[in-house]
Amino acid sequence: MHELCDLEVHIDGRHVFFLHQKVLCAFSGKLKRMVLMQEKRRSPAKDLGLRIMEFPGGPRGFELVSCFCYNNGSIDINPSNVGLLHSSAILLEMTEEMVDGNLVRQTEAFLDGLFDCAWNDIITALKSCELFFHAADSCGLLQRLISTLLAKIASNSENTLISSVSFPSSSSSPSSPDTSGFNWDWWFDGLTVLAPGTVEKIMKALGAYGSDNKNLLLTRFLLHYLKTAAQKPCCREQHSGLADTAVHGVVEVGTAAFSCRGLFKVMRVVKGLGLSRECKGKLERVTGLVLDQATLDDLLVTGHGGNGVYDVNLALRLVRTFVNSEEGGSSSQRMKKVGRLIDKYIVEISPDHNLKISKFLEVAECLPDSARDCFDGVYKAVDIFLESHPTLTVEERTRLCGCLNYEKLTLEACKELAKSRRVPPMVAVQALASQQHKVEEKWSSICKLRSVASSESEEEEEEQQLRLSFQRMLVEVCRNMKGRSGISHGSKGLPRLC
C-alpha cells in the first residue's frame, strides 16, 4: 500500500488519507508546498505525513477534493456541495497557476450562475456552509451567497426595501412599509431553515442588525424566524442577537404597527431566547404604557424556574410602568380598566400552590386604591388563595386579608367574608364594622332626602329593612365566630357591635 500511496494526509488529527503525491500535488499548491517542506526536513526514504487542522467539512471535504484530483479535474458540482468544494479549493490553493480549469475556477463559475437557479437551490447552498461556517466566512463565500440570496428576493419582490438591498442606508420608513397588494413575506419560510449565525450575516448585510434595525418588514421576518426557532430543540441562547434586533425594530415603531396584543405576542416569541436586559426593559415599557388595552389572556404569560405557573414579576413590572405613566390620573378610566384587569388576573393566579403570600400581596396592592371602585374581585382572589393554601397560619391569613379595603366591599361580599371559616375572626369583625358605618351613612342620607309626608312611611320601611338585615347578619356572624374561637358571650375579645 505504501508503495502505491506515497502521501499520508491527517485531517483534523483523527482521519488519515493515503494518496498519491503526484495526483494531489498536481492540483493543490498548498499540498505541493507542504510536501517540499517535509522533504527538506526528513529523509526521502521515510513516508511523508501532512497534517491539516480545521479542514472545511472535515474528512468529507477532503474526500471530495481527492475525488476531483483522481478524476483528472472533474466532479459533479451542485448546490449542496459547491460551498464545500469552493472553501476546500481556496484552502488548498487549487488555482489556475497549478492547472487550467482547476477547482477554484469551476466553483467560481457555478457560483456566478447560482442566481439563475431555483430559490431552494440558493437556500441549499447557503445552508450547506453552516457545517464549515468559519471557513466559508473567511474566504468570502458566505457574503457572496447572501448577496445572491438578497438579489433573488429583490428580483421577485415589489417591496421597495427588498428591491434596494444593495443600499442598506436607503431602508424605507418603518411606519409606512410599502406592502400594498403584494405577498412580501413569501421568502420568510425559506429562511427559517438557516442557522442564527447565517441570519445574523443577512441582517448585517442589510445594515439592520442590533440597534440599526429600523425596518418593519425585517422586524416581522425576524419575529417569524424566532417563533419557528423557539419550536425547535436547539440552544436558544444562540438567538440572543437576533432577539435583540427584533425588539429594537418593535420598539422603533411601537404601537404605530403593533397592538397591545401584538406586543404581548412579541414577548412570548423572544422569551427564553437570551434577550438582553436593555431590550427586555424597552419592550416592557412600550407594552406597559398601553396595558389598559390588554386582556387577561394577554397578561397570562407562563413563568419559568419553578416560581409559579405564570410570570407574575412581568405583570408587576408592566403595571408599575403604567401607573408611573399615569401620574395625576390615578382615578382615570384607563386606570380603572387596568384595575379590572388585575382583579381578573389575581383571581386566575391565586390557586397556584407555588405563589407566595408576598407575591400575591404585591399584585393586589400594585395599583392605587382609587383604581378600584369595588374590592369584591380582590376578596374573591383572597378566598381562592386561602382555599388553595390550607396550611396558612392565622397571622398569614390576617396579613393576606390586609390588602382588602373593607369599605369598598359590597354587603354581600362582606357577608360571605364574615361567614368564611378561612378568614380570621378579627378580620371578619373589622369588615363588618366598616359595613355598619355604611349602613349608618345610608340612613342619614335617607333622612336628609325626606321632603313630603307621604314618602316618610316608605323611607322608614326601607331604613327598617336595611337595619334588620344588617342586625341579622351581625348576629349570625358573631354566633359563628364565637363557636370557632371559643369566646364566651361576655368576652372582651369581640367589639361592641357583637
Backbone torsions as a table, in degrees:
resi	resn	phi	psi	omega
1	MET	NA	-40.7	-180.0
2	HIS	-70.8	-22.3	177.6
3	GLU	-72.5	-31.5	-179.6
4	LEU	-86.6	-40.1	-176.0
5	CYS	-110.8	106.0	-176.5
6	ASP	-102.2	12.8	178.9
7	LEU	-128.9	121.9	-179.6
8	GLU	-111.8	119.5	-177.0
9	VAL	-119.7	124.8	177.7
10	HIS	-101.2	120.4	-179.3
11	ILE	-104.9	120.7	177.7
12	ASP	58.3	22.0	175.6
13	GLY	71.9	8.2	-176.4
14	ARG	-130.4	-24.8	-176.8
15	HIS	-120.0	136.9	-177.3
16	VAL	-119.2	132.7	176.0
17	PHE	-115.3	132.4	174.4
18	PHE	-107.0	114.4	-170.2
19	LEU	-134.1	176.8	176.2
20	HIS	-93.5	121.9	-178.7
21	GLN	-56.6	-43.5	-176.7
22	LYS	-62.8	-38.8	-177.8
23	VAL	-68.4	-48.6	-176.6
24	LEU	-70.7	-43.0	-175.4
25	CYS	-71.5	-15.9	177.2
26	ALA	-68.4	-24.6	-176.9
27	PHE	-110.4	-24.8	-173.8
28	SER	-109.7	116.1	176.6
29	GLY	-68.2	-35.4	-178.7
30	LYS	-67.8	-45.8	180.0
31	LEU	-65.0	-38.9	179.8
32	LYS	-62.6	-41.5	179.8
33	ARG	-68.0	-39.3	178.9
34	MET	-64.9	-37.8	179.2
35	VAL	-64.8	-43.9	179.5
36	LEU	-61.6	-39.0	178.5
37	MET	-67.0	-38.0	178.4
38	GLN	-65.8	-39.8	-177.7
39	GLU	-65.8	-30.8	178.8
40	LYS	-72.2	-28.4	-175.8
41	ARG	-91.3	-27.1	-171.5
42	ARG	-124.1	163.9	177.2
43	SER	-69.8	136.0	179.6
44	PRO	-58.9	-20.0	-178.0
45	ALA	-73.8	-19.8	-177.9
46	LYS	-88.5	153.9	178.1
47	ASP	-68.3	147.0	178.5
48	LEU	-91.7	130.8	178.2
49	GLY	-124.6	112.4	-179.5
50	LEU	-101.8	141.4	-178.5
51	ARG	-122.6	125.4	178.9
52	ILE	-126.5	122.1	179.9
53	MET	-101.0	152.6	177.4
54	GLU	53.8	47.6	177.4
55	PHE	-73.0	136.4	-179.4
56	PRO	-53.5	120.7	179.5
57	GLY	76.4	4.6	179.3
58	GLY	63.3	-145.1	-178.1
59	PRO	-61.1	-30.4	178.8
60	ARG	-62.1	-44.2	179.2
61	GLY	-63.4	-43.7	-179.0
62	PHE	-68.8	-32.6	177.8
63	GLU	-64.4	-41.5	178.2
64	LEU	-62.2	-43.1	179.1
65	VAL	-63.7	-41.3	179.1
66	SER	-62.3	-40.2	177.8
67	CYS	-62.3	-40.8	177.5
68	PHE	-58.6	-46.4	-179.0
69	CYS	-65.8	-45.0	-178.1
70	TYR	-71.5	-19.0	178.1
71	ASN	-97.0	22.9	175.4
72	ASN	59.6	42.1	175.5
73	GLY	78.8	32.8	-179.8
74	SER	-136.4	137.2	177.5
75	ILE	-161.8	150.2	178.0
76	ASP	-75.8	113.8	179.1
77	ILE	-100.1	129.9	-179.6
78	ASN	-141.6	171.7	-176.5
79	PRO	-57.5	-30.3	-176.2
80	SER	-79.5	-19.2	-179.1
81	ASN	-120.8	-4.4	-176.9
82	VAL	-62.1	-39.0	179.9
83	GLY	-64.8	-44.0	179.8
84	LEU	-65.6	-43.6	178.8
85	LEU	-64.5	-41.6	-178.2
86	HIS	-66.4	-47.1	179.8
87	SER	-62.3	-40.8	179.3
88	SER	-66.4	-40.7	-179.3
89	ALA	-65.9	-37.7	177.4
90	ILE	-64.5	-44.7	-179.1
91	LEU	-63.6	-42.1	-177.7
92	LEU	-86.5	3.2	177.5
93	GLU	56.0	53.9	179.8
94	MET	-92.6	71.8	-173.1
95	THR	-106.3	-178.6	-179.5
96	GLU	-69.8	-16.0	177.4
97	GLU	-67.0	-23.9	-179.8
98	MET	-88.4	-46.5	-178.5
99	VAL	-162.1	147.1	178.2
100	ASP	-64.7	141.9	178.1
101	GLY	67.8	34.2	-178.5
102	ASN	-70.3	177.2	-170.6
103	LEU	-64.5	-36.8	178.7
104	VAL	-59.9	-44.8	-178.0
105	ARG	-66.5	-40.0	-179.4
106	GLN	-66.3	-42.2	179.1
107	THR	-69.9	-34.3	176.4
108	GLU	-60.4	-43.3	-179.6
109	ALA	-62.9	-40.7	179.4
110	PHE	-66.0	-43.3	-179.9
111	LEU	-64.1	-34.4	177.8
112	ASP	-63.3	-31.9	-178.4
113	GLY	-96.8	4.7	-176.3
114	LEU	-65.6	-29.0	179.7
115	PHE	-58.2	-33.8	-178.1
116	ASP	-81.6	-4.4	177.5
117	CYS	-79.0	174.1	179.3
118	ALA	-68.2	157.7	179.1
119	TRP	-55.0	-45.1	-178.4
120	ASN	-65.1	-29.1	177.9
121	ASP	-67.0	-38.7	178.3
122	ILE	-66.2	-42.7	177.5
123	ILE	-61.3	-42.4	-179.8
124	THR	-61.1	-44.5	-179.6
125	ALA	-62.8	-42.4	-179.8
126	LEU	-69.2	-42.3	-179.9
127	LYS	-62.4	-38.2	-177.3
128	SER	-63.0	-26.3	-177.9
129	CYS	-73.2	-12.6	-177.5
130	GLU	-69.0	-19.4	177.6
131	LEU	-75.5	-19.0	178.0
132	PHE	-139.4	52.4	-170.9
133	PHE	-55.1	-47.9	-175.7
134	HIS	-62.7	-44.5	-179.8
135	ALA	-64.8	-43.3	179.9
136	ALA	-64.9	-34.3	180.0
137	ASP	-73.8	-43.3	-176.0
138	SER	-67.3	-28.4	180.0
139	CYS	-91.9	3.4	177.1
140	GLY	84.5	3.8	-177.7
141	LEU	-67.4	-42.8	-178.9
142	LEU	-58.3	-47.5	-178.9
143	GLN	-62.2	-36.7	-179.9
144	ARG	-66.7	-44.4	179.5
145	LEU	-67.6	-38.0	178.2
146	ILE	-64.6	-40.0	177.1
147	SER	-61.5	-40.3	177.3
148	THR	-64.4	-42.3	179.4
149	LEU	-61.0	-48.2	-178.9
150	LEU	-66.0	-36.2	177.1
151	ALA	-65.1	-35.9	178.3
152	LYS	-66.4	-42.0	177.3
153	ILE	-63.0	-45.1	-178.1
154	ALA	-62.1	-37.2	-177.9
155	SER	-71.6	-16.1	-179.0
156	ASN	-117.6	19.8	-176.9
157	SER	-130.9	138.3	175.5
158	GLU	-93.9	-1.6	-179.5
159	ASN	-72.7	134.0	-175.2
160	THR	-65.0	-34.0	-179.7
161	LEU	-65.4	-51.0	-177.2
162	ILE	-67.6	-29.9	179.4
163	SER	-72.0	-14.1	-178.2
164	SER	-121.2	35.1	-176.2
165	VAL	-64.7	-20.0	179.3
166	SER	-72.2	-11.4	-178.2
167	PHE	-127.2	81.5	-175.0
168	PRO	-55.1	-30.0	-176.3
169	SER	-72.1	-10.7	-177.2
170	SER	-98.8	28.1	179.2
171	SER	-57.6	140.1	-179.2
172	SER	-72.6	161.6	-179.0
173	SER	-63.2	131.6	-177.5
174	PRO	-68.5	-20.2	-178.0
175	SER	-84.6	-9.7	-179.2
176	SER	-142.6	64.7	-179.3
177	PRO	-66.1	140.7	-179.2
178	ASP	-88.9	86.8	-177.6
179	THR	-125.5	13.2	-174.6
180	SER	-66.6	127.5	173.1
181	GLY	69.5	14.9	-178.4
182	PHE	-139.0	139.9	178.8
183	ASN	-79.8	78.3	-172.4
184	TRP	-73.1	-10.9	-177.7
185	ASP	-102.1	21.7	-177.1
186	TRP	-61.8	-25.2	-175.9
187	TRP	-91.6	-5.4	-176.8
188	PHE	-57.7	-52.4	-174.8
189	ASP	-62.1	-38.0	-178.5
190	GLY	-59.5	-35.4	-176.4
191	LEU	-83.9	-7.2	-179.8
192	THR	-70.1	-15.5	179.4
193	VAL	-80.9	-11.7	-176.0
194	LEU	-81.7	149.8	178.3
195	ALA	-72.1	155.5	-178.4
196	PRO	-57.0	-34.9	178.4
197	GLY	-62.2	-37.8	178.7
198	THR	-69.1	-42.2	179.5
199	VAL	-65.2	-36.7	175.8
200	GLU	-59.4	-41.7	178.1
201	LYS	-61.5	-39.0	179.5
202	ILE	-65.0	-45.4	-179.7
203	MET	-64.3	-37.3	178.2
204	LYS	-68.3	-36.2	177.3
205	ALA	-64.0	-28.5	178.4
206	LEU	-87.8	-1.7	-178.1
207	GLY	66.9	31.8	-175.4
208	ALA	-134.0	44.6	179.5
209	TYR	-108.1	142.2	180.0
210	GLY	65.6	-136.7	-178.0
211	SER	-71.4	-8.3	177.8
212	ASP	-79.2	-9.4	-179.5
213	ASN	-75.1	110.2	179.6
214	LYS	-129.0	23.8	-175.4
215	ASN	-119.3	129.7	-175.7
216	LEU	-68.0	-39.6	-178.8
217	LEU	-62.0	-46.6	179.5
218	LEU	-67.6	-32.8	176.7
219	THR	-64.7	-43.9	178.3
220	ARG	-64.5	-37.0	176.3
221	PHE	-61.9	-46.3	-179.0
222	LEU	-61.6	-40.4	178.5
223	LEU	-63.9	-39.1	176.5
224	HIS	-64.5	-43.3	-179.9
225	TYR	-64.4	-45.7	-177.8
226	LEU	-68.3	-35.0	177.1
227	LYS	-63.2	-41.0	177.6
228	THR	-68.4	-41.2	-178.7
229	ALA	-64.6	-35.2	-178.3
230	ALA	-65.6	-19.2	-179.4
231	GLN	-90.0	-3.6	-178.5
232	LYS	-102.2	149.1	176.6
233	PRO	-76.4	90.3	-177.9
234	CYS	-144.6	171.0	177.2
235	CYS	-76.5	106.4	-174.5
236	ARG	-67.9	-23.5	-179.3
237	GLU	-63.2	-22.0	178.8
238	GLN	-65.6	-17.2	-176.3
239	HIS	-96.9	7.7	-174.0
240	SER	-60.5	-42.3	-179.9
241	GLY	-63.6	-39.8	178.8
242	LEU	-70.9	-36.1	177.6
243	ALA	-62.9	-44.1	177.0
244	ASP	-60.9	-42.6	-179.5
245	THR	-62.1	-43.0	179.3
246	ALA	-62.8	-43.3	-178.4
247	VAL	-67.4	-38.4	175.2
248	HIS	-56.6	-41.4	178.8
249	GLY	-66.9	-39.7	179.3
250	VAL	-65.4	-46.2	-179.5
251	VAL	-64.0	-34.2	-179.4
252	GLU	-59.3	-41.1	-178.2
253	VAL	-97.5	-26.5	176.9
254	GLY	56.6	-138.5	-176.3
255	THR	-76.0	-3.0	175.8
256	ALA	-68.7	-25.7	-178.9
257	ALA	-125.6	-16.9	-177.5
258	PHE	-122.7	126.0	175.0
259	SER	-73.2	173.1	177.2
260	CYS	-59.1	-43.7	178.3
261	ARG	-63.5	-38.6	178.1
262	GLY	-62.4	-38.3	178.9
263	LEU	-66.1	-38.0	176.9
264	PHE	-66.9	-34.6	176.4
265	LYS	-64.9	-38.9	176.5
266	VAL	-60.8	-43.0	178.4
267	MET	-57.8	-42.8	-178.5
268	ARG	-68.0	-34.9	-179.3
269	VAL	-66.6	-46.6	-174.3
270	VAL	-86.4	-6.2	-178.9
271	LYS	-62.1	128.4	178.0
272	GLY	79.9	9.2	-179.2
273	LEU	-104.1	22.1	176.1
274	GLY	76.5	27.1	179.7
275	LEU	-60.5	136.2	-179.5
276	SER	-68.4	156.6	-179.5
277	ARG	-61.7	-37.9	-179.7
278	GLU	-62.1	-49.1	-179.1
279	CYS	-67.7	-36.7	177.6
280	LYS	-60.1	-44.8	179.1
281	GLY	-64.0	-39.5	179.6
282	LYS	-65.7	-42.5	-179.6
283	LEU	-66.2	-40.9	180.0
284	GLU	-67.1	-34.9	179.0
285	ARG	-66.0	-46.2	178.8
286	VAL	-59.3	-40.6	-178.6
287	THR	-72.2	-42.6	-178.0
288	GLY	-62.4	-31.5	-178.6
289	LEU	-66.3	-21.8	-180.0
290	VAL	-117.9	29.9	-176.9
291	LEU	-62.4	-25.0	179.0
292	ASP	-66.4	-13.6	177.9
293	GLN	-94.4	-2.0	-175.7
294	ALA	-80.3	158.5	173.3
295	THR	-111.6	171.0	179.3
296	LEU	-60.8	-41.2	179.2
297	ASP	-60.7	-36.2	178.0
298	ASP	-61.9	-45.2	-172.4
299	LEU	-75.6	-19.3	-178.0
300	LEU	-81.8	71.0	176.9
301	VAL	-88.3	128.7	-176.8
302	THR	-64.0	146.3	179.4
303	GLY	-90.8	-171.6	179.8
304	HIS	-158.1	164.3	176.7
305	GLY	79.1	15.9	176.3
306	GLY	74.4	16.4	-179.4
307	ASN	-94.2	8.8	179.5
308	GLY	135.3	169.3	-178.0
309	VAL	-69.0	-40.8	-176.0
310	TYR	-113.7	157.1	-179.6
311	ASP	-82.9	83.5	-177.0
312	VAL	-67.1	-36.1	-179.9
313	ASN	-61.8	-36.5	176.5
314	LEU	-63.1	-46.5	179.4
315	ALA	-58.9	-40.7	179.9
316	LEU	-64.8	-42.2	179.8
317	ARG	-64.2	-39.0	179.5
318	LEU	-65.7	-42.2	179.6
319	VAL	-64.3	-43.1	179.9
320	ARG	-62.6	-38.7	176.9
321	THR	-60.9	-45.0	-179.4
322	PHE	-64.9	-46.5	-178.3
323	VAL	-61.4	-43.1	-180.0
324	ASN	-64.5	-29.7	179.5
325	SER	-79.4	-15.5	-176.9
326	GLU	-103.9	29.4	179.8
327	GLU	-57.0	129.4	-178.4
328	GLY	87.5	-8.1	179.3
329	GLY	-127.2	41.6	-175.1
330	SER	-67.0	-17.8	178.7
331	SER	-110.3	16.8	-178.5
332	SER	-69.3	165.4	179.2
333	GLN	-63.9	-34.7	177.8
334	ARG	-63.2	-42.7	179.7
335	MET	-63.8	-39.6	-179.0
336	LYS	-70.7	-30.0	174.1
337	LYS	-64.4	-41.1	177.2
338	VAL	-66.8	-36.1	176.9
339	GLY	-59.5	-44.8	179.2
340	ARG	-66.0	-36.6	178.2
341	LEU	-64.2	-44.7	-179.0
342	ILE	-67.3	-34.5	176.0
343	ASP	-60.9	-42.9	177.6
344	LYS	-66.4	-38.7	-178.3
345	TYR	-64.8	-45.3	-176.3
346	ILE	-69.1	-31.0	174.1
347	VAL	-65.0	-38.2	-178.1
348	GLU	-69.6	-37.5	-175.2
349	ILE	-88.5	-16.0	-173.2
350	SER	-61.8	-28.4	179.0
351	PRO	-74.7	-8.1	-176.6
352	ASP	-65.9	117.9	-177.6
353	HIS	-66.8	-22.6	-179.7
354	ASN	-86.9	-5.2	-179.4
355	LEU	-78.1	122.8	-178.4
356	LYS	-84.7	157.1	-180.0
357	ILE	-57.8	-43.7	-177.9
358	SER	-59.2	-39.5	-179.3
359	LYS	-72.9	-38.5	176.0
360	PHE	-58.6	-46.4	-178.4
361	LEU	-66.3	-34.4	176.8
362	GLU	-59.1	-43.5	179.8
363	VAL	-68.3	-44.9	-177.3
364	ALA	-64.3	-30.6	-174.1
365	GLU	-107.9	11.8	-176.2
366	CYS	-76.3	-11.6	179.9
367	LEU	-110.0	152.9	174.3
368	PRO	-65.1	152.9	-176.8
369	ASP	-58.0	-30.7	-177.8
370	SER	-70.7	-10.5	179.6
371	ALA	-73.3	-13.6	-178.6
372	ARG	-122.3	126.7	171.8
373	ASP	-82.9	-22.7	-177.2
374	CYS	-142.5	141.4	-178.8
375	PHE	-105.4	16.5	179.6
376	ASP	-61.6	-37.2	179.8
377	GLY	-64.9	-39.6	178.7
378	VAL	-66.6	-40.7	178.4
379	TYR	-62.7	-39.9	178.3
380	LYS	-58.7	-43.1	178.5
381	ALA	-65.3	-40.4	177.8
382	VAL	-60.5	-45.1	-178.8
383	ASP	-62.4	-42.1	178.4
384	ILE	-65.8	-40.6	179.2
385	PHE	-62.2	-43.3	179.0
386	LEU	-63.0	-39.9	179.0
387	GLU	-67.0	-35.1	-177.6
388	SER	-81.6	-14.1	-179.0
389	HIS	-127.7	71.2	-172.8
390	PRO	-68.5	-13.6	-176.0
391	THR	-90.8	5.6	-179.3
392	LEU	-64.8	143.4	177.3
393	THR	-78.1	169.5	178.1
394	VAL	-60.8	-41.8	179.1
395	GLU	-61.6	-40.9	179.7
396	GLU	-68.1	-38.9	178.7
397	ARG	-68.1	-37.2	177.0
398	THR	-65.2	-43.5	178.0
399	ARG	-60.7	-39.5	-179.7
400	LEU	-64.0	-42.7	-178.3
401	CYS	-71.6	-10.3	179.9
402	GLY	-65.6	-14.0	179.6
403	CYS	-81.3	-5.2	-176.9
404	LEU	-87.8	140.1	169.0
405	ASN	-99.1	100.4	-172.1
406	TYR	-61.3	-32.6	-178.2
407	GLU	-69.5	-17.1	178.2
408	LYS	-101.7	14.9	172.2
409	LEU	-90.4	143.6	174.2
410	THR	-73.3	163.0	-179.7
411	LEU	-60.4	-38.3	-179.9
412	GLU	-66.1	-43.7	179.2
413	ALA	-64.5	-39.7	179.5
414	CYS	-65.4	-36.5	178.0
415	LYS	-65.6	-42.5	177.2
416	GLU	-63.3	-41.9	-180.0
417	LEU	-61.0	-46.0	-176.4
418	ALA	-66.2	-30.1	179.8
419	LYS	-81.7	-20.9	-174.0
420	SER	-66.8	129.0	177.3
421	ARG	-75.7	-10.1	179.1
422	ARG	-85.5	-15.8	-179.0
423	VAL	-92.4	130.2	178.0
424	PRO	-57.3	142.0	-176.3
425	PRO	-54.0	-43.3	-176.9
426	MET	-66.0	-29.5	175.9
427	VAL	-67.1	-41.5	179.1
428	ALA	-63.4	-39.7	179.0
429	VAL	-63.4	-43.8	179.1
430	GLN	-62.0	-40.8	179.1
431	ALA	-63.4	-42.9	179.8
432	LEU	-66.4	-36.7	178.7
433	ALA	-60.3	-39.6	178.6
434	SER	-65.6	-35.0	179.5
435	GLN	-71.5	-35.0	177.7
436	GLN	-61.0	-38.5	177.5
437	HIS	-62.9	-39.1	179.7
438	LYS	-68.1	-36.8	178.4
439	VAL	-64.1	-42.6	179.0
440	GLU	-63.2	-39.9	178.3
441	GLU	-64.6	-38.2	179.4
442	LYS	-63.2	-43.2	179.7
443	TRP	-65.3	-39.2	179.3
444	SER	-62.6	-40.6	179.9
445	SER	-67.8	-34.6	178.4
446	ILE	-64.9	-43.2	-179.9
447	CYS	-61.2	-40.4	-178.0
448	LYS	-68.5	-27.7	-176.1
449	LEU	-85.5	-5.3	179.4
450	ARG	-64.5	126.1	-178.1
451	SER	-130.1	-30.4	-178.6
452	VAL	-129.1	149.5	-175.9
453	ALA	-64.5	-32.6	-176.8
454	SER	-65.5	-22.6	-176.7
455	SER	-94.3	-6.6	-175.1
456	GLU	-64.4	-38.8	-178.1
457	SER	-64.2	-41.3	179.7
458	GLU	-64.1	-42.4	-178.3
459	GLU	-67.0	-40.1	178.9
460	GLU	-64.1	-40.1	179.2
461	GLU	-64.0	-41.0	178.8
462	GLU	-63.2	-43.5	-179.3
463	GLU	-65.2	-40.8	-178.7
464	GLN	-64.1	-43.2	179.5
465	GLN	-63.9	-39.7	-179.7
466	LEU	-62.8	-45.3	-178.3
467	ARG	-68.7	-42.0	-179.7
468	LEU	-62.1	-41.9	179.5
469	SER	-61.3	-42.2	-178.4
470	PHE	-69.4	-40.0	-180.0
471	GLN	-64.3	-41.4	177.8
472	ARG	-60.5	-41.0	179.6
473	MET	-64.9	-40.8	179.5
474	LEU	-62.6	-44.8	-179.4
475	VAL	-61.8	-45.0	-178.1
476	GLU	-64.8	-44.1	-179.3
477	VAL	-65.2	-45.3	-178.9
478	CYS	-63.0	-37.9	177.4
479	ARG	-61.2	-42.9	179.4
480	ASN	-66.1	-40.7	-178.7
481	MET	-65.1	-42.0	-179.8
482	LYS	-66.6	-34.8	178.3
483	GLY	-67.7	-34.4	-178.7
484	ARG	-77.2	-38.5	-171.0
485	SER	-97.2	-8.8	-179.7
486	GLY	71.3	25.2	-177.5
487	ILE	-89.8	133.5	-179.4
488	SER	-74.5	166.0	-175.5
489	HIS	-61.8	-34.3	-177.3
490	GLY	-96.7	13.9	-176.5
491	SER	-66.2	148.7	176.7
492	LYS	-84.6	0.7	-176.0
493	GLY	-75.0	-16.0	-178.2
494	LEU	-108.2	148.2	179.1
495	PRO	-67.3	171.6	-177.0
496	ARG	-61.3	-30.6	-174.5
497	LEU	-63.9	-19.4	177.0
498	CYS	-92.3	NA	NA
